[in-house]
Amino acid sequence: MYNVMYNTRDFMPRMVRKQIYIQELHDRQLRRIAESRGISQAEVVRQAIDSQARGDGETGIVDPGAWQQAMAFMHSLQRPGTPVRAPQRWQRAELYSERLKRHGRDSD
């Protein structure tokens, strides 16, 4: 009788233990998702893997054309001989001093 009621080998696939490292932000998100769905954190991870394997997970790229255009622009800035930005010719203290004088305050 016990084998009939509690024999899970025929019903559940064999589980393999995995240990992963995630950022604290992901840990908080994982806990929140699991709690809101009433399932274990491991089940949330399994569902995310299944979703990605089916191809219905988000890639983060909403408009691939816009992404390609942005990447081309960024690469054009990196071409040899193209300055990305002008060299800094000011000191931070000078800017603060100028700002304080402009508003009628002393820098000291």
N, C-alpha and C positions, 0 to 999 in steps of 0.2 A: 504494500500500500504506500509506504514512504517513497519508494522509487517512482511510483506513478505520479504522485503529487509534486515531488520536489526535484525530479530529474529534469534539469534545465538544459542538458546537453543537446537535446533534440529540438529545443525551441529557440535558444539564444545562440548567436554566433560566438565563437571563442574570442575573448577580448585580449588585446596585447597592451601591456602597460607602457606608456610613453611619459617621459619627463621633459617639459619644455620650459623655456624662460620667456617671460613676457614682461612688458613695461608695466609700471604701476597703473598707468591710465587704462591699459587693456585689462588688468586685473579688476579694477573698479567696474569697468564696462561689463566684463564677464559675470561678475557677481550680480550686478543690477539686472542683466538680461535673464540670468538663471532664476533669480528671485521673482521677477515679474511673470515669467512663464511657469513657475512652479516645477522646474526640472533641475537636474544637477548641472554643475558647471561642465562636467565631462560630456553630458548630452548636448549642451550648447556647442561645444567644440566639434562633436561628431556631426551635428546638423550643419555646421558651417563647412566642414570638409565635404559632406554630401552635396551641399549647394554649389560649392566651387567645382566639384567633379562633374556635376550636371551642366555646368556652364551658365547657371542662372544667377551667379553672384555678381555684384557690381565690380567693375574694374576701376572705377574712380574717374574714368575719362568719359565725359558726357558727350562732347563733340570732337570726334577724332580729327576732323579737318582743322578746327581751331587749334587743337593740340599740335598738329604738324606745323601750322603757321607760326605758333609761338616758339616751337623748337627751332625752326629755321631762323627766326629773328635772333634768338639767343646765340645760335651758332655763328651768325653774321657778326655779332659783337666780339666773338672770340678769334676771328681771323687774325693772322699775324700782321702787325703794323697798324691795326685799328685800336686806338686807345679806348679802354673801357670807361675810364673817368680821368678827369684832369688831376694832376698832382695837387695835393693840399698845400696851400700857400698861406694859411692862417693858423693862429693858435687859439685854442678854446678860451683861454683867459682874455685874449683881445676881444673876442665876441661878447663875452659877458660884460667886460668893462664898457664897451661901446653901447650895449643895451642899457646898462644902468645909467650912463650919461644921458642917453636919449630920453629916459623917463625921469630925469632930474634927480637922480640919486648918485652918491659917490660909490666908487667901486671898493672902498675900504670900509 
